[in-house]
Structures are given as C-alpha cells and as structure tokens.
C-alpha cells in the first residue's frame, strides 16, 4: 500500500509536469483527473488544493473548470447552431465524455482564430491501480499528439487502440462542437 | 413598349457549407465512431440512418461474436443449436474466399492442440460488418460520412451529387508511438484498414507457423471495400513482401502501405 502511494505520487507529479500548461488556464483539469485516486495530485498540481479531499477536488474542479472557460459552449445544440459558424471561432470547448473500457474520457480544447492551440484531458478513468498505469502512460502522449494531429487536419485515425480511439474521438467531438 | 425581365443569375451558387457531427458507440469490443458532413446534420433521416448503422453492428455482434457465449456462432460451435442467422454461412464463405485469395496468409481457422481447428472469423467480421453498416448511410441523400471502428475506417457519400463529396483525411497511426500519426491518406470514397502488433498485442497469428506475428510497425491497405482492405492488411502483416507482390495481380484496386 505504501509503495503504491509512493508510486502514485511520482506518477502523478510526472503527469503534472507533462500537463505543465494546465495551471495557467484550467486547474480544474488536474483536480478532476485526480478524483478518487489521491489528494496527492492536488498537492502536486495546484497551489491552493493542499488539503483538499477527493470531494472538494471534484467540486472545485468542475466549478473552476466552467468558470475558466471564456465562451463555454459545451451544450448539445452547439452543433445545430453550426451552420452559421465561422472558421475564426475562439474559445474553450469541451467534448462529450466518451465511455471506454477503462471509464469515461473527456477532452477540452482551446481554439484561437479557428486553430486548436491546446487540448486538455479533463476526465480520465482513475478508478484503480491498473487504470492509473494505463493512463499515466497513454494520456500525456496523446494529449500532446492531439494538437499535432489536429494541426495536420486529421478526420479519422486508422490503427488506433481502445483508449486512443476514444480519446481522439472525444477530441473530434469537441472539434465538431467548435465548428471549425 | 416591351419590357423584358432579364433573369438575374448569381455568378455561381456558393458551395454548401457542410457542418459536421459525430456519434460514438461501443460495440464489437471497440469504439465505433460515425462522422457525417451535411448541410444540416441534425436531420431526422440522418439520425435514423446512424441509428441503423449501430443497430447493424450490434446485430452482427449478437450473431458472430466469439466473446459472447450466446452468439449464434458460439452456440453453433457448442452444439447448442443449428438454427443460426444466415450471416454465419456468409462469413464462413467469405473466410474461405479470403484464405484462397491471400494464398493462405489470411486464415480464419485456428489450430487447437489435439482437436479440430476452431473457426474464428474475428479478423474478417469487423471489416465486413462496418462495410455492411455503411450501406445504411449510402442511401441517405446529401451526406458524406466516415466510420471508424477500432482502426478500420470506411469513407463514403450518400445519394446526390458526388462531385461535392468532401475528402476525409485519414491519419495512419504510428503504432510504435501511440497517438502519433505517421502518414495521412485522403479518401473521398473507400476504406482504410491497418494491422499491427500494438493495437491489441500480438493477436495476428501467422497461419504458416501458428505463432503470433511480433515485430514493430504496421501494414495498411487502402481500397474500395473495407472487408478486403481488412483481409489484405492482416495478410500483409503476416508477410509484407509476399502481399506487395500478390496484391497488384489479385486485387489491383487496393494499395499497400508498410510502416
């Protein structure tokens, strides 16, 4: 148990380093990620959440997450309003949470002048140790790649695995809502 | 005095603005995403067609899954019934044809120690099922679509002017670095299937040795029908050089990319 905690701590702080941009924009992403796994993430990732329980982590995560979005349009009717959407839209958009074998995966993208400038995984499955292992490896890499893939204008991916499939799909869903 | 009305024709009608919409559902042990581009992607006929796409895939799973003990295929193999869906016979025939076409590099029969070979059409069912499901969108007017099913992609358009069908950019994933796109192919109609070891471990078995194919990289086949793109991608994963030589003569409409 002790070893697992230490391992979690190191993995999460490594994750936090990889998500280095989250503090400036959306502390919610880091706290949401840490939900149910350890307070340690709050310690390592945000200055404020030093003694936050898992519950308060979730609350502050969702609250600050929505508060931090300049033009939040994560609703379903964003798609229907898209006929008039221009390619110069800006703002932060949250994709639909996609259910994977490991749990829900959700992505938030930041768009500036019709280009994705950032993508943040706001929800990943952290239910048990095995999930941690899978996602601590997969998510940071994919998070970076999502921006890269979008900049190349990818519509669909051939050759993907389960988790990345769901992830890219979730990004695609966010792109659809942003109406690029 | 004659007044003639001069018809005022606009220089050219502006191209219709296509909006996108995506659906995701988990079926056949993978995530299947349906993307459409249409002027109005919230159209009820479009939504109904997408629902039929997923319903088709769920039905295929119920009939041909090798994971669900209650599938027609497994109940037949366990001698619990002989009353099975006609798809079981269809897929069996296709598996035989695939084995013949690929000179045995694709094989749906797994040898079992001390027993009869087991029929496992998993390597063919997904491509066949998604190609069949896409037919539900091909009859819908004024729509372009792309379906991704755990690495296999089919792209097409519905009824109506096809010249306006947009191009879809399909990223070929670098399986040694998850999430990295190694190459991009642009497809307006057709299919892209990839085979490799990283997606689900070494699950492709070389029928000549009975051993899983373990090496880095991947093989992708692009062509008109997802069923055959899928079969050839699997065969190429087993023996890329052989398929590179076979493919132009057996199925000239298909192209092989080895990464």
Interface residues (C-beta under 8 A of the other chain):
Chain A: X79 X80 X82 X83 X85 X96 X98 X99 X100 X101 X138 X141 X142 X144 X145 X146 X148 X149 X152 X153 X154 X155 X156 X157 X158 X159 X160 X161 X162 X164 X165 X166 X167 X168 X169 X172 X173 X175 X176 X179
Chain B: X17 X19 X20 X21 X22 X24 X26 X30 X31 X33 X35 X39 X40 X41 X42 X146 X148 X150 X151 X152 X153 X155 X168 X169 X170 X171 X172 X173 X175 X177 X178 X179 X180 X181 X184 X192 X193 X194 X196 X198 X199 X200 X218 X220
